[in-house]
């Protein structure tokens, strides 16, 4: 059975996994050493690959929190990693390991991971959205990632909204900036039937409804699959979300749309590995 290495390259940690079939059989985690960056971070990445590499490895997939030239495998302006403004990562790693390397941004990886390993297997056309510190998105059309020009499609969180952008109302900033708390803490208090927490989550559901409307009006998918830390609270804001979708101009679009929470474990690693399919 062919094996794949999936790498989730984050600003704090680099997580790598050896995938065999549908299963994660080995995992390695290391500090990104982002303040040092440059060759130091690249060495950490190479060390993880060496620890996971076997003679059965078919390909390496890497997800990064930045814009990528998918064809050339060039990574641009990685947030929080020093001196990673233009890294020819595909060329460097293929030369080092003599194995095909596929690279994309982390939100696209999430969507592709759902398509290969998760709930997205049931849909040819869907959008994967990560709800965390920011709001990222990947668009699956006809079973594959949308072939865009600059790796920038699906970034719905950057759309103008109210006095800022949608990310400020659908990511963790909504809780910290407006209420001085975290989504996790609000969800915990909702479980205790705290009135204020219920109000906050209801308000959050209203903003998520706007995000859903923008997605449906843009690509009209069969499904939206939410991932990321905040998505675990989907049952807590789902009712409010649907309430605020009642005024959508095309009711059948909402009626037919599936809105789901990801069930993937290790989505970053699996999403990166999915690039190899």
N, C-alpha and C positions, 0 to 999 in steps of 0.2 A: 504493500500500500504506500502511495507517495506521501511524502512529508513536506510540510511548509513551515517556514519560520515567520511569525507575525511579530512586529515590533511597534509598540505604542510609545512614541517618543514625545514625552511631555516636558514642560518647563521645569518640573521638580524631579520626576523620576522617569527612567526608561524601563518599560516592562516588555519582556520578550517571552514568546511561547513557542513550543514545538507542537505543531498540529499534525495529527495523523487521522485522516478521514474527517470525521466531525468532532474529534476529541482533542482537547488540550492535554498532552501527556507529560509536559515538562515546562516549568516556568522559571524565569530568571528576572530579578529586579535589581536595579542599581540607581544611585544618585546621578542625575544628569550632569551635575557640576556646572550648572548654567552660569554662575558668576565668572568662571574661568573660560568656559565656552571653547570656541575654535577647535583646535586639534585635540584638546583634552576631552571634550564631549564626544568627538568622533572616535577617540580611543575607547571610551566607555561603551559606545555602541558596538564597535568591532569586537570587544571582549565578550559582550552578551551573545553576539552571533556565534562566536567560536565555541562558547559553552553549550549552545543549542545545536550546533551543526552536526549532521551525520552524513554518511555516504548515500543516504536516500533522499536528501533534500532536493526538492523540485524547483523551489523558488523562494524568494524572500519578499515579504510585503511590509511596508513601513508607512505608518500614519504620523503626520506631523501637524502641529498647530499653526499652519501658515499657508500661504499661496504656493502652489507647485506648478512647474512646467512638467506636465505628466510625460510628454514624449521624451524630453531630454533628462528628466529626473533631477531637475535643478530646484532646490529649495530656497525660497526667498524670505528674508526678514522674519525669522522665527522669533516669536515673542519670548522675551525673558532669557534667551540664550545668547551670550555675548559672541560677537563676531560670526554670527550665522546669518549674514545678510544675503549671501549668494553662495550656496554650497552645492557643488556638482556631485550630489550624493550617490546617484545611480552609477555614474562612471567610477567613482572612488571604490564603491563596494563591489561592483562587478569585477573590477581589476584585482581586488584583494581576494575574493572568494571564488571567482569564476562561476557564479550562479546568477541567473536572471533576477533583477531587482525591480519591484514595482512600488511607486511612491504616490501618495495622494494626501490631501488634507484630512484631518481627523474626523470632520463631520461627514465627508464623503465616505470615509472608511466605515463609519457607523451604519450608514445606509446600505453599503455593499455587504457588510457583515450580516445585517438583517436579511438581505436577499439570499445569501448563501447558507446561513446557519440558523436564522431566526424566523420570526413571524412573517417576514417579507417573502418567504418562499411561496406564500399563497397569492401573491400579487405580482402582476407584470409592471404596474405603474403605481408607485407610491413615493412618499417623501419621508425621510428619516430626519427627526429633529432632536437635537440634544439640548436639554434644559439644565444648565449648570451656572457657572460664573457668567458665561455668555450664552448666546443662542446660536447654534450652528445648524446647518441643514445640508442634506444631500438628496438629489433627485434621481430616482430610478425610473427610466422610461424603456419600455419593451425589454425589461429584465436586466438592463445595464445602466451604469451611471450615465447621466446626460453628458453628451460630448460637447462641452462648451469651449469657449476660446481661451479663457484665462483662469480657469479653476475657481471662478467666483460665483457661479450660480448656486442658488439654495441658501444664500446668506440673508435670509429673511429678517434676522435680528437687526440688520443695519438699516432697515427701511425707516424713514422718518415717521414719528408717531408722537402725538401730543407735543410736549416741550423738548423732546429728545429723539431717541430711536427706540424701536420696539424691544431691543435687548434690555433696555433699562427697566422695562415693565414685565418682561417674561423670564428674565434670568434672576440670579440671586440678588442683583442690585435692587430689585423691587422690595425685597424684605429688609435689606440692610439700610438702604438710603431713605426709605419712607417710614420704617418702623423700628429701626435699630435692633433688628433681630435676624435670625436665619430662617430659611424655609424649614429646616429640620425642627427647630424649636417651635415654630408655628404649628407644624403637623403634630408634634407631640402634645401641644396644648389643645388642638382640635380633638384629639383622642380623649381628653379630659372634659370635653364639652365646654371649653372656655369661650365665652361670648365674643371677646375681641378677636381671638384667633379665628373663629368661624367667619367673622366679618372680613378679616384680612384675606382668608382663602377664597371667599366669595368674590372679593375685588380682584384677586389674582386670576380667577377663572374668567372674569370679564376681559382681561387683557389677552389671555390665551385664545379667547374666541376671536379677537381681532387678528391674531396670528393665523388662526385657522382660515378665516375669511380671505386673508391675503394669499395664502397658499392655494386655496381652491380657485380663486379668481385668476391666479397665475398659471397653474398647471393642471388643475382639476383632477387630482389623483384618485385612485381607488381607495387608498388608505393613507393615514398619517400615523407613523409610529414614533412615539416619544421615548427618548432615552435620557440618561443623565440623572444626577442625584435628585432633582426636583420631580422628575417624572414618576418616582416611586409614590408620590402623593397624588397621582392622577385621580384615584377614587374620591379624594377630598375636594377637588375643584371641578370635577367632571360635570356635576349637576349645574353649577353656575355657568360653566362654559357653554353647555347646550342651551341654557336659558337665554344667553346672549347671542346665540346663533339663530334664534327664532325670527329675527328680522332680516335674515339673509335673502337677497332678491330671488335666488333660485333654490327653493326649498328641497327639490328632489336631489340636488347635489349633496346637501347635508344628510338627507335621508339615506342615500346610498353610500355615503362615506363611512369607512371604518376608522375609528380613532382608538388607537391601542397603546398600551404601555409595553415597552420591551421586556422580554423575559430572558435575555441573554446574560450569561455570566461571562466575565472577562471580555466585554464588548470591544475594548480598544485593541486587544491582541487579535481577536477573531476578525474584527473589521479590517485590520491590516492584512491578515492572512487571506481574506476574501479577495483582495486585489489580484491575487495570483490565479484566479479563475477566469 
